[in-house]
Amino acid sequence: MRYTPFILLAPVVIPWVMPMAQASEYFDTASAQRALYPSATAFIDAKVTLSADAREKIQELAQVKQRWEEQPVWRVEKNGEFVGWYIEDRVIGKHEFIRYAAALSPDGHVLGIEIMEYLETYGDQVREATWRGQFLGKTLQSQLALGKDIQNISGASLSCRNITNGVKRLLALQQVALASPAANK
């Protein structure tokens, strides 16, 4: 009698690899400041501590809640002349915080925004210059409506909406806490 040897094969397991979120820091504070204000000669720490009344006023103006009592702000100067505000903020993406910075003119126009840190697994198209460029020149009086004057990005809807709302909130912060003559000196 003839025997045919059996070869037992162990089942092969191919793991399904999920994309892993990685902390991606694109800018630290100093490099974001230089990116937004390349000709500035001084960044003066002007951190703002907001009262409950000020936070309420910001919410009223922006229709977005001001969650933080303290807001990192720097007064920006070029050769001793006040040229604007550099403000760092964070908003939630889908699951993680997005840290970004905004440059605002003394009279409350957006001069630029930079994404400093993006932790989500997808949707980082908000870092693209064309998307961020939609904010240039916007003020608190601008509509800043996602899907209307700020385009949405498929797959990054929450990031787009929350960054847009964050910029609205920073424009309201500028008007409530930074627009006074004392703050501009």
BALOBA-1460 file (C-alpha; in Angstrom, 3 decimals):
// residues 185
<rec num="1" residu="m" x="0.000" y="0.000" z="0.000"/>
<rec num="2" residu="r" x="1.235" y="3.373" z="-0.869"/>
<rec num="3" residu="y" x="0.934" y="6.350" z="1.484"/>
<rec num="4" residu="t" x="0.604" y="9.877" z="0.273"/>
<rec num="5" residu="p" x="2.147" y="12.243" z="2.757"/>
<rec num="6" residu="f" x="-0.086" y="15.028" z="3.938"/>
<rec num="7" residu="i" x="1.343" y="18.422" z="4.340"/>
<rec num="8" residu="l" x="-0.555" y="20.449" z="6.793"/>
<rec num="9" residu="l" x="-0.344" y="24.086" z="6.142"/>
<rec num="10" residu="a" x="-0.857" y="26.447" z="8.967"/>
<rec num="11" residu="p" x="-3.380" y="29.099" z="8.088"/>
<rec num="12" residu="v" x="-1.686" y="32.246" z="6.974"/>
<rec num="13" residu="v" x="-2.892" y="35.287" z="8.805"/>
<rec num="14" residu="i" x="-2.409" y="38.556" z="7.036"/>
<rec num="15" residu="p" x="-3.021" y="41.333" z="9.472"/>
<rec num="16" residu="w" x="-5.178" y="44.153" z="8.267"/>
<rec num="17" residu="v" x="-3.174" y="47.258" z="8.821"/>
<rec num="18" residu="m" x="-5.102" y="50.323" z="9.913"/>
<rec num="19" residu="p" x="-3.481" y="53.645" z="9.183"/>
<rec num="20" residu="m" x="-2.055" y="54.866" z="12.436"/>
<rec num="21" residu="a" x="-2.482" y="58.425" z="13.546"/>
<rec num="22" residu="q" x="0.851" y="60.027" z="14.041"/>
<rec num="23" residu="a" x="1.486" y="63.242" z="15.824"/>
<rec num="24" residu="s" x="2.579" y="65.516" z="13.014"/>
<rec num="25" residu="e" x="3.999" y="68.778" z="14.207"/>
<rec num="26" residu="y" x="4.611" y="70.996" z="11.231"/>
<rec num="27" residu="f" x="5.476" y="74.200" z="13.086"/>
<rec num="28" residu="d" x="6.584" y="75.117" z="16.561"/>
<rec num="29" residu="t" x="5.654" y="78.594" z="17.763"/>
<rec num="30" residu="a" x="8.783" y="80.326" z="16.472"/>
<rec num="31" residu="s" x="8.597" y="78.779" z="12.990"/>
<rec num="32" residu="a" x="4.844" y="79.513" z="12.657"/>
<rec num="33" residu="q" x="5.503" y="83.118" z="13.678"/>
<rec num="34" residu="r" x="8.206" y="83.421" z="10.988"/>
<rec num="35" residu="a" x="5.939" y="81.783" z="8.384"/>
<rec num="36" residu="l" x="3.054" y="84.164" z="9.072"/>
<rec num="37" residu="y" x="5.141" y="87.311" z="9.670"/>
<rec num="38" residu="p" x="8.417" y="86.818" z="7.766"/>
<rec num="39" residu="s" x="9.523" y="90.450" z="8.118"/>
<rec num="40" residu="a" x="8.591" y="90.916" z="11.795"/>
<rec num="41" residu="t" x="11.340" y="91.987" z="14.153"/>
<rec num="42" residu="a" x="9.573" y="91.309" z="17.476"/>
<rec num="43" residu="f" x="6.931" y="88.975" z="18.884"/>
<rec num="44" residu="i" x="5.843" y="90.273" z="22.286"/>
<rec num="45" residu="d" x="3.954" y="87.879" z="24.541"/>
<rec num="46" residu="a" x="0.513" y="89.375" z="25.134"/>
<rec num="47" residu="k" x="-1.389" y="86.360" z="26.456"/>
<rec num="48" residu="v" x="-5.023" y="87.241" z="27.046"/>
<rec num="49" residu="t" x="-6.970" y="86.148" z="30.117"/>
<rec num="50" residu="l" x="-10.675" y="86.389" z="29.400"/>
<rec num="51" residu="s" x="-13.383" y="87.097" z="31.945"/>
<rec num="52" residu="a" x="-16.692" y="85.250" z="31.767"/>
<rec num="53" residu="d" x="-18.242" y="88.419" z="30.295"/>
<rec num="54" residu="a" x="-15.577" y="88.606" z="27.585"/>
<rec num="55" residu="r" x="-16.049" y="84.921" z="26.702"/>
<rec num="56" residu="e" x="-19.794" y="85.500" z="26.493"/>
<rec num="57" residu="k" x="-19.288" y="88.517" z="24.209"/>
<rec num="58" residu="i" x="-16.977" y="86.476" z="21.942"/>
<rec num="59" residu="q" x="-19.614" y="83.756" z="21.714"/>
<rec num="60" residu="e" x="-22.276" y="86.334" z="20.900"/>
<rec num="61" residu="l" x="-20.188" y="87.881" z="18.105"/>
<rec num="62" residu="a" x="-18.820" y="84.668" z="16.584"/>
<rec num="63" residu="q" x="-21.691" y="82.299" z="17.375"/>
<rec num="64" residu="v" x="-18.922" y="79.985" z="18.604"/>
<rec num="65" residu="k" x="-18.128" y="79.236" z="22.233"/>
<rec num="66" residu="q" x="-14.842" y="80.540" z="23.639"/>
<rec num="67" residu="r" x="-13.754" y="77.514" z="25.675"/>
<rec num="68" residu="w" x="-10.411" y="78.753" z="26.963"/>
<rec num="69" residu="e" x="-9.962" y="81.388" z="29.654"/>
<rec num="70" residu="e" x="-6.426" y="82.047" z="28.442"/>
<rec num="71" residu="q" x="-5.526" y="82.591" z="24.815"/>
<rec num="72" residu="p" x="-1.897" y="82.576" z="23.614"/>
<rec num="73" residu="v" x="-1.382" y="85.891" z="21.798"/>
<rec num="74" residu="w" x="1.689" y="87.795" z="20.628"/>
<rec num="75" residu="r" x="1.837" y="91.417" z="19.546"/>
<rec num="76" residu="v" x="3.846" y="91.567" z="16.324"/>
<rec num="77" residu="e" x="6.110" y="94.471" z="15.465"/>
<rec num="78" residu="k" x="8.364" y="95.406" z="12.601"/>
<rec num="79" residu="n" x="11.072" y="97.870" z="13.577"/>
<rec num="80" residu="g" x="9.003" y="99.072" z="16.533"/>
<rec num="81" residu="e" x="5.782" y="99.497" z="14.526"/>
<rec num="82" residu="f" x="2.720" y="97.407" z="15.436"/>
<rec num="83" residu="v" x="1.812" y="95.209" z="12.441"/>
<rec num="84" residu="g" x="-0.630" y="92.686" z="13.875"/>
<rec num="85" residu="w" x="-1.446" y="89.832" z="16.200"/>
<rec num="86" residu="y" x="-0.187" y="86.264" z="16.158"/>
<rec num="87" residu="i" x="-2.649" y="83.943" z="17.949"/>
<rec num="88" residu="e" x="-2.340" y="80.218" z="18.603"/>
<rec num="89" residu="d" x="-5.444" y="78.129" z="19.051"/>
<rec num="90" residu="r" x="-6.700" y="74.574" z="18.949"/>
<rec num="91" residu="v" x="-9.923" y="73.018" z="17.764"/>
<rec num="92" residu="i" x="-11.086" y="69.436" z="17.693"/>
<rec num="93" residu="g" x="-10.903" y="67.607" z="14.369"/>
<rec num="94" residu="k" x="-12.868" y="64.371" z="14.337"/>
<rec num="95" residu="h" x="-11.190" y="62.897" z="17.406"/>
<rec num="96" residu="e" x="-8.003" y="64.869" z="18.039"/>
<rec num="97" residu="f" x="-7.028" y="68.493" z="18.516"/>
<rec num="98" residu="i" x="-5.753" y="70.524" z="15.596"/>
<rec num="99" residu="r" x="-3.335" y="73.223" z="16.679"/>
<rec num="100" residu="y" x="-3.166" y="76.206" z="14.353"/>
<rec num="101" residu="a" x="-2.021" y="79.810" z="14.314"/>
<rec num="102" residu="a" x="-3.650" y="82.894" z="12.852"/>
<rec num="103" residu="a" x="-2.148" y="86.209" z="11.852"/>
<rec num="104" residu="l" x="-4.554" y="89.118" z="12.234"/>
<rec num="105" residu="s" x="-4.018" y="92.699" z="11.137"/>
<rec num="106" residu="p" x="-4.403" y="95.497" z="13.691"/>
<rec num="107" residu="d" x="-7.876" y="96.227" z="12.272"/>
<rec num="108" residu="g" x="-9.029" y="92.581" z="12.366"/>
<rec num="109" residu="h" x="-8.360" y="91.102" z="8.915"/>
<rec num="110" residu="v" x="-6.967" y="87.594" z="8.524"/>
<rec num="111" residu="l" x="-3.445" y="87.822" z="7.146"/>
<rec num="112" residu="g" x="-2.914" y="84.051" z="7.158"/>
<rec num="113" residu="i" x="-3.316" y="80.803" z="9.034"/>
<rec num="114" residu="e" x="-0.952" y="77.870" z="9.486"/>
<rec num="115" residu="i" x="-1.724" y="74.369" z="10.726"/>
<rec num="116" residu="m" x="0.864" y="73.702" z="13.427"/>
<rec num="117" residu="e" x="-0.093" y="70.174" z="14.475"/>
<rec num="118" residu="y" x="-2.516" y="67.706" z="12.914"/>
<rec num="119" residu="l" x="-3.135" y="64.364" z="14.630"/>
<rec num="120" residu="e" x="-6.023" y="62.879" z="12.655"/>
<rec num="121" residu="t" x="-5.451" y="59.880" z="10.361"/>
<rec num="122" residu="y" x="-6.893" y="61.691" z="7.347"/>
<rec num="123" residu="g" x="-8.162" y="65.102" z="6.329"/>
<rec num="124" residu="d" x="-4.869" y="66.944" z="6.536"/>
<rec num="125" residu="q" x="-5.729" y="68.653" z="3.245"/>
<rec num="126" residu="v" x="-6.641" y="71.596" z="5.492"/>
<rec num="127" residu="r" x="-2.888" y="72.238" z="5.490"/>
<rec num="128" residu="e" x="-2.928" y="73.020" z="1.770"/>
<rec num="129" residu="a" x="-2.257" y="76.649" z="0.901"/>
<rec num="130" residu="t" x="-5.302" y="76.858" z="-1.391"/>
<rec num="131" residu="w" x="-7.674" y="75.881" z="1.417"/>
<rec num="132" residu="r" x="-6.012" y="78.120" z="4.035"/>
<rec num="133" residu="g" x="-5.886" y="80.967" z="1.514"/>
<rec num="134" residu="q" x="-9.681" y="81.248" z="1.549"/>
<rec num="135" residu="f" x="-9.387" y="83.031" z="4.915"/>
<rec num="136" residu="l" x="-7.156" y="85.850" z="3.653"/>
<rec num="137" residu="g" x="-8.768" y="89.237" z="4.170"/>
<rec num="138" residu="k" x="-11.747" y="87.842" z="6.081"/>
<rec num="139" residu="t" x="-13.073" y="89.836" z="9.033"/>
<rec num="140" residu="l" x="-15.615" y="89.268" z="11.766"/>
<rec num="141" residu="q" x="-18.203" y="90.789" z="9.395"/>
<rec num="142" residu="s" x="-17.403" y="88.177" z="6.716"/>
<rec num="143" residu="q" x="-19.843" y="85.335" z="6.321"/>
<rec num="144" residu="l" x="-17.233" y="82.611" z="6.983"/>
<rec num="145" residu="a" x="-19.767" y="79.925" z="6.185"/>
<rec num="146" residu="l" x="-18.458" y="76.463" z="5.371"/>
<rec num="147" residu="g" x="-19.696" y="75.407" z="1.949"/>
<rec num="148" residu="k" x="-20.358" y="78.984" z="0.881"/>
<rec num="149" residu="d" x="-17.284" y="81.248" z="1.072"/>
<rec num="150" residu="i" x="-15.077" y="78.611" z="2.732"/>
<rec num="151" residu="q" x="-15.037" y="75.392" z="0.728"/>
<rec num="152" residu="n" x="-15.457" y="72.071" z="2.471"/>
<rec num="153" residu="i" x="-13.043" y="69.186" z="1.847"/>
<rec num="154" residu="s" x="-14.588" y="65.738" z="1.469"/>
<rec num="155" residu="g" x="-13.195" y="63.525" z="4.225"/>
<rec num="156" residu="a" x="-12.190" y="66.517" z="6.329"/>
<rec num="157" residu="s" x="-15.575" y="68.116" z="6.992"/>
<rec num="158" residu="l" x="-15.198" y="68.313" z="10.769"/>
<rec num="159" residu="s" x="-11.680" y="69.733" z="10.519"/>
<rec num="160" residu="c" x="-12.854" y="72.316" z="7.959"/>
<rec num="161" residu="r" x="-15.876" y="73.320" z="10.026"/>
<rec num="162" residu="n" x="-13.993" y="73.567" z="13.314"/>
<rec num="163" residu="i" x="-11.040" y="75.498" z="11.897"/>
<rec num="164" residu="t" x="-13.498" y="77.887" z="10.219"/>
<rec num="165" residu="n" x="-15.357" y="78.340" z="13.511"/>
<rec num="166" residu="g" x="-12.036" y="78.785" z="15.311"/>
<rec num="167" residu="v" x="-11.008" y="81.593" z="12.972"/>
<rec num="168" residu="k" x="-14.406" y="83.268" z="13.533"/>
<rec num="169" residu="r" x="-13.824" y="83.016" z="17.267"/>
<rec num="170" residu="l" x="-10.317" y="84.521" z="16.996"/>
<rec num="171" residu="l" x="-11.688" y="87.423" z="14.964"/>
<rec num="172" residu="a" x="-14.233" y="88.025" z="17.746"/>
<rec num="173" residu="l" x="-11.447" y="87.729" z="20.335"/>
<rec num="174" residu="q" x="-9.495" y="90.378" z="18.442"/>
<rec num="175" residu="q" x="-12.474" y="92.733" z="18.556"/>
<rec num="176" residu="v" x="-13.323" y="92.067" z="22.229"/>
<rec num="177" residu="a" x="-9.860" y="91.869" z="23.792"/>
<rec num="178" residu="l" x="-7.296" y="93.279" z="21.358"/>
<rec num="179" residu="a" x="-8.902" y="96.153" z="19.440"/>
<rec num="180" residu="s" x="-8.660" y="98.721" z="22.243"/>
<rec num="181" residu="p" x="-6.126" y="101.547" z="21.819"/>
<rec num="182" residu="a" x="-4.287" y="100.301" z="24.930"/>
<rec num="183" residu="a" x="-3.778" y="96.846" z="23.389"/>
<rec num="184" residu="n" x="-2.452" y="98.356" z="20.168"/>
<rec num="185" residu="k" x="0.321" y="100.331" z="21.876"/>
